């Protein structure tokens, strides 16, 4: 199952639907930059989502370069979610292709 979407595809989803953007990065990374509207995925939030969110909720996961967020996406697929995506290239690609004002690290 290919879950990767490009920054432009993710931007379209964020503009046109109720998709959730979950950021799996650490606090210090979010202090450097973050995509507007993103929600930091904590262990507590992950448990809440798995227990209570509808399994057809559209979710885009993002991290720095796309590795950690891909793991998170597959974890949620294993828990029954079927509309999950991984932001290919992470926030680094987003900063190059969508929002050049975001700090890169």
C-alpha positions as a printed Julia matrix, in Angstrom:
105×3 Matrix{Float64}:
   0.0    0.0    0.0
   1.52   3.29  -1.1
   0.74   5.9    1.52
   3.12   8.65   0.38
   1.68  11.91  -0.89
   3.57  14.92  -2.18
   3.56  18.25  -0.38
   1.27  19.7   -3.07
  -1.18  16.79  -2.69
  -1.15  17.27   1.09
  -1.69  21.01   0.71
  -4.74  20.33  -1.48
  -6.15  17.89   1.07
  -5.61  20.39   3.88
  -7.31  23.12   1.87
 -10.29  21.1    0.68
 -11.26  18.7    3.46
 -11.37  17.97   7.13
  -8.11  16.02   6.98
  -6.03  16.01  10.17
  -2.31  16.81   9.97
  -0.43  14.97  12.7
   3.17  15.95  13.4
   5.23  13.14  14.92
   8.32  15.28  15.58
   9.81  16.15  18.96
   9.05  19.39  20.82
  12.44  20.91  19.93
  11.75  20.31  16.24
   8.33  21.93  16.44
   9.99  24.89  18.17
  12.06  25.43  14.99
   9.12  25.28  12.58
   5.72  23.72  12.08
   3.03  23.57   9.46
   0.07  25.74  10.37
  -2.78  23.64  11.75
  -0.64  20.62  12.56
  -1.25  18.72  15.79
   1.62  17.11  17.67
   1.07  13.39  18.0
   1.74  12.36  21.58
   1.34   8.87  22.98
  -1.81  10.02  24.78
  -3.29  11.48  21.61
  -2.46   8.31  19.67
  -4.36   6.24  22.25
  -7.3    8.68  22.06
  -7.39   8.53  18.26
  -7.23   4.74  18.12
  -9.95   4.39  20.74
 -12.35   7.11  19.63
 -11.81   8.53  16.15
 -13.76   7.07  13.23
 -11.54   4.65  11.3
 -12.25   6.54   8.06
 -10.8    9.81   9.37
  -8.36  11.23   6.82
  -4.97  11.71   8.46
  -1.71  13.02   7.01
   1.35  12.21   9.12
   4.48  14.34   8.87
   7.92  14.5   10.4
  11.26  15.99   9.33
  11.97  13.86   6.23
   9.14  11.3    6.12
  10.58   8.25   7.9
   9.04   8.52  11.35
   5.73   9.67   9.9
   5.61   6.64   7.57
   6.04   4.38  10.61
   3.24   6.21  12.39
   0.97   5.92   9.36
   1.52   2.16   9.13
   0.88   1.84  12.87
  -2.52   3.48  12.41
  -3.26   1.27   9.39
  -2.6   -1.75  11.62
  -5.23  -0.32  13.98
  -7.89  -0.16  11.28
  -7.49   3.32   9.81
  -7.83   3.29   6.04
  -7.35   6.91   4.95
  -3.86   7.64   6.19
  -1.06   9.29   4.27
   2.6   10.07   4.78
   3.95  13.46   3.75
   6.79  12.39   1.45
   9.93  14.34   2.29
   8.37  15.65   5.49
   8.39  19.26   6.58
  11.7   19.69   4.78
  10.01  19.07   1.41
   7.04  21.19   2.52
   9.39  24.12   3.24
  10.97  23.79  -0.21
   7.75  23.29  -2.21
   4.9   24.95  -0.29
   6.08  27.43   2.35
   9.58  28.86   1.87
   9.1   30.94   5.04
   9.46  27.86   7.24
  12.87  27.46   8.83
  14.83  24.46   7.6
  17.02  22.35   9.84
